[in-house]
Amino acid sequence: MANTSIGFIGLGVMGEPMAGHLLAAGHPLVVHTRTRTRAAPLLERGARWCDTPREVAEESEVVVSIVGYPEDVESVHLGPEGTLAANRPPRLVIEMTTSRPSLAVSIARAARQVGVGALDAPVSGGDVGARNATLSIMVGGEAEDVSLAMPILERLGKSIVHQGGPGAGQHAKMVNQILIAANMMGVCEGLLYARRAGLDPDKVIAAVGSGAAGSWSINNLGPRIVKGDFEPGFFVEHFIKDLGIALEEANRMGLPMPALALARQLYEAVRAQGRGRKGTQSLYLALQQLAGG
């Protein structure tokens, strides 16, 4: 797979650095994204532009995509100008957007009908993980397709675990988002408490971040909160989408998820305050406002 031609669809906060790693590894790269200007840095480094996902697929052996919402995923792969409508389809499609497990199953089924392998491989680690190629990647699909994809996934992530058949990667990502939702509430409330108690929040993070309360969120997003940096590593509006999918799946399975439901309500409040395009750590601002500043 060393010289495999790769098509990359979606060059947002995470997609652009991920595609950059593949280009740096020597893969011939073609790209497509909603706003062409986002592709400029990669085009300057030698990537080539394609006008549609279908064209990307026809120019690639493997297509990797990470877009925004389930409807985007469906359009990219199952639409009339999607990857699976290509006259010369790729060998493999790796969908890395967090989306509905049922959609991952539909894509895998459609891909098989045209002789293409398909993986759902959502990621965790935010912009930091994307830039540093240390993402956690949760993979669903057939074992032979995972083996084929592994050299590519290893360029993007540090932890790569095959969870099971089609849709299993998305289910694992829902577990990830449920854990993050509860943790972010604790991180923001804890830092609000530290400030109200007159503590130095940086010292608090240094103390608790290496103990039993340590987490990726407190160690990576906690310092951003202290500095007043609420720019996105992961958009609030995308997190709300993920929490909604998790609640839908939990309801389907008959699982009560009160903490998850509360987290979604709180993040809806963040979006209502005009911060849908800010990072998930901006929950702190909503809770701060609730506490009277």
C-alpha positions in Angstrom: 0.0 0.0 0.0 3.1 2.3 0.1 2.4 4.0 -3.2 -1.4 3.6 -3.3 -3.2 6.5 -4.8 -5.6 8.0 -2.3 -8.6 10.2 -2.6 -9.5 12.4 0.4 -12.9 14.0 0.8 -13.5 16.6 3.5 -10.7 19.0 4.5 -12.0 20.6 7.7 -10.3 21.1 11.0 -9.3 17.4 11.1 -9.4 16.3 7.5 -6.8 18.7 6.2 -4.0 17.6 8.5 -5.0 13.9 8.0 -4.8 14.3 4.3 -1.5 16.1 4.7 0.0 13.0 6.5 -0.9 10.8 3.6 0.6 13.2 1.1 3.8 13.5 3.2 4.0 9.7 3.3 4.3 9.7 -0.5 0.8 8.7 -1.6 -0.4 10.3 -4.8 -3.4 12.3 -3.5 -6.5 13.8 -5.1 -8.9 15.8 -2.9 -12.4 17.2 -2.8 -14.1 19.4 -0.2 -17.1 21.7 -0.1 -15.0 24.9 -0.2 -12.1 24.6 -2.6 -10.0 27.3 -0.8 -9.6 24.8 2.0 -7.7 22.6 -0.3 -5.1 25.3 -1.3 -2.3 24.2 1.1 -2.5 20.6 -0.1 -2.7 21.6 -3.7 0.4 23.7 -3.3 2.2 20.6 -1.9 1.2 18.5 -4.9 -2.3 17.1 -4.4 -4.7 17.3 -7.3 -8.3 18.7 -7.2 -11.4 16.8 -8.2 -14.8 18.4 -8.7 -16.9 15.6 -7.2 -16.6 12.5 -4.9 -17.3 10.4 -8.0 -14.3 11.9 -9.7 -12.2 11.3 -6.6 -13.2 7.6 -6.6 -12.3 7.2 -10.3 -8.8 8.7 -9.7 -8.0 6.6 -6.6 -7.4 3.1 -5.3 -8.6 4.0 -1.8 -11.0 6.8 -0.8 -10.9 8.3 2.7 -13.7 10.7 3.8 -14.4 12.8 6.9 -17.2 15.2 6.4 -19.9 16.8 8.7 -23.3 15.1 9.0 -24.9 11.8 8.0 -26.6 13.4 5.1 -23.2 14.5 3.8 -21.9 10.9 4.2 -24.8 9.6 2.3 -24.4 12.1 -0.5 -20.6 11.5 -0.7 -20.9 7.7 -1.1 -24.5 6.9 -2.2 -25.5 10.0 -4.2 -25.5 10.2 -8.0 -22.1 11.9 -7.9 -20.9 9.8 -5.0 -17.9 7.4 -4.8 -20.0 4.3 -5.4 -21.4 5.7 -8.7 -17.9 5.8 -10.2 -17.3 4.1 -13.5 -14.0 2.9 -12.2 -14.6 2.4 -8.5 -11.8 2.3 -5.9 -10.7 -0.9 -4.1 -11.7 0.5 -0.8 -13.7 3.3 0.9 -12.8 4.3 4.4 -15.5 6.5 5.9 -14.2 8.3 9.0 -17.0 10.7 9.8 -19.0 10.0 13.0 -22.4 9.0 11.6 -25.2 6.5 12.1 -24.3 2.8 12.4 -27.2 2.0 10.1 -25.8 4.2 7.4 -22.4 2.5 7.7 -24.2 -0.8 7.1 -26.0 0.6 4.0 -22.7 1.9 2.5 -21.0 -1.5 3.1 -23.9 -3.3 1.4 -23.9 -0.9 -1.6 -20.1 -1.1 -1.8 -20.2 -4.9 -2.0 -22.6 -4.8 -4.9 -20.0 -3.0 -7.0 -17.1 -4.9 -5.7 -15.7 -2.3 -3.3 -14.6 -2.9 0.3 -16.0 -0.4 2.8 -15.0 0.5 6.4 -16.6 2.8 9.0 -13.6 4.2 10.9 -14.6 7.2 13.0 -11.9 8.8 15.0 -11.3 10.4 18.4 -8.6 12.9 19.4 -9.7 16.2 18.0 -7.5 18.6 16.1 -4.5 17.8 18.2 -4.8 14.1 17.4 -5.3 14.9 13.7 -2.2 17.1 13.5 0.0 14.7 15.5 -1.3 11.6 13.8 -2.2 10.1 17.2 -5.9 9.6 16.6 -7.8 6.7 18.1 -9.6 4.9 15.3 -12.5 2.6 15.8 -13.0 0.4 12.8 -16.1 -1.6 11.5 -16.0 -3.8 8.5 -14.7 -7.1 7.1 -11.3 -8.3 8.4 -9.7 -8.5 5.0 -10.6 -4.8 4.3 -9.2 -3.8 7.7 -5.9 -5.5 6.8 -5.8 -3.7 3.5 -6.5 -0.3 5.2 -4.1 -0.7 8.1 -1.0 0.8 6.5 -3.1 3.9 5.7 -4.8 4.1 9.1 -1.4 3.8 10.8 -0.4 7.1 9.1 -3.3 8.8 10.9 -3.7 7.2 14.3 -1.9 5.6 17.2 -4.7 3.3 18.4 -6.5 1.3 15.7 -9.0 -1.3 16.9 -11.2 -3.5 14.7 -14.5 -3.5 16.6 -16.5 -5.9 14.4 -18.6 -5.9 11.2 -20.1 -2.9 9.3 -21.4 -0.3 11.8 -19.4 -1.6 14.7 -16.9 1.3 14.4 -19.8 3.8 14.7 -21.2 2.1 17.7 -17.8 2.2 19.4 -17.6 5.9 18.6 -21.0 6.4 20.3 -19.5 5.0 23.5 -16.6 7.4 23.1 -19.0 10.4 22.7 -21.1 9.3 25.7 -17.9 9.2 27.9 -16.7 12.6 26.6 -20.1 14.2 27.2 -20.1 13.3 30.9 -16.4 14.2 31.3 -16.7 17.6 29.7 -19.5 18.5 32.1 -17.1 17.6 35.0 -14.2 19.4 33.5 -16.1 22.7 33.0 -17.8 22.5 36.4 -14.5 21.6 38.1 -12.7 24.6 36.6 -15.6 26.9 37.5 -15.3 25.6 41.1 -11.6 26.2 41.1 -12.0 29.8 40.0 -14.8 30.6 42.5 -12.7 29.1 45.3 -9.8 31.4 44.4 -7.4 28.6 43.1 -4.9 28.9 40.3 -6.6 26.7 37.6 -3.3 25.9 36.0 -2.0 24.4 39.2 -5.3 22.6 39.7 -5.0 21.0 36.3 -1.4 20.0 37.0 -2.5 18.3 40.2 -5.6 16.5 39.1 -4.6 15.8 35.5 -2.1 13.1 36.6 -4.4 11.5 39.2 -7.6 9.5 39.2 -9.5 12.5 37.7 -7.1 12.8 34.8 -8.5 12.6 31.3 -7.7 13.8 27.8 -10.2 16.6 28.2 -8.8 18.1 31.4 -5.2 17.8 30.1 -5.9 19.1 26.6 -9.0 21.3 26.8 -8.6 22.5 30.4 -5.6 24.7 29.5 -7.5 26.1 26.6 -10.4 27.1 28.9 -8.0 28.7 31.3 -6.5 30.8 28.4 -9.9 31.7 27.1 -9.3 29.7 23.9 -12.7 28.4 22.7 -11.7 27.8 19.1 -12.7 24.4 17.8 -10.8 21.2 18.0 -14.3 19.8 17.5 -17.3 21.9 16.7 -20.2 22.1 19.2 -22.7 21.6 16.4 -21.0 18.4 15.4 -21.0 17.2 19.0 -24.7 17.8 19.3 -25.2 15.7 16.1 -23.2 12.9 17.7 -25.1 13.0 21.0 -28.3 12.9 19.1 -27.2 9.8 17.2 -26.2 8.2 20.5 -29.5 9.0 22.1 -31.4 7.6 19.0 -29.4 4.3 19.3 -29.9 4.1 23.1 -33.6 4.6 22.6 -33.7 1.9 20.0 -32.0 -0.5 22.4 -34.2 0.6 25.3 -31.3 2.1 27.3 -32.0 5.1 29.6 -29.2 7.7 29.3 -30.0 10.5 31.7 -26.5 12.0 31.7 -26.3 11.9 28.0 -29.7 13.6 27.6 -28.5 16.4 30.1 -25.3 16.9 28.2 -27.2 17.3 24.9 -29.5 19.9 26.5 -26.5 21.8 27.8 -24.8 21.8 24.5 -28.0 23.0 22.8 -27.8 25.9 25.2 -24.2 26.6 24.0 -25.4 26.6 20.4 -28.3 28.9 21.3 -25.8 31.4 22.6 -24.2 31.5 19.2 -21.3 29.2 19.8 -22.2 26.3 17.5 -19.0 26.7 15.6 -16.8 27.0 18.7 -15.1 24.1 20.4 -16.7 21.7 22.8 -14.8 23.4 25.7 -17.1 26.4 25.3 -19.6 24.6 27.5 -17.6 26.3 30.2 -19.0 29.7 29.0 -22.6 28.5 29.2 -22.1 27.2 32.7 -20.3 30.3 33.7 -23.3 32.4 32.5 -25.6 30.1 34.4 -23.6 30.7 37.5 -23.8 34.5 37.1 -20.5 35.1 35.4 
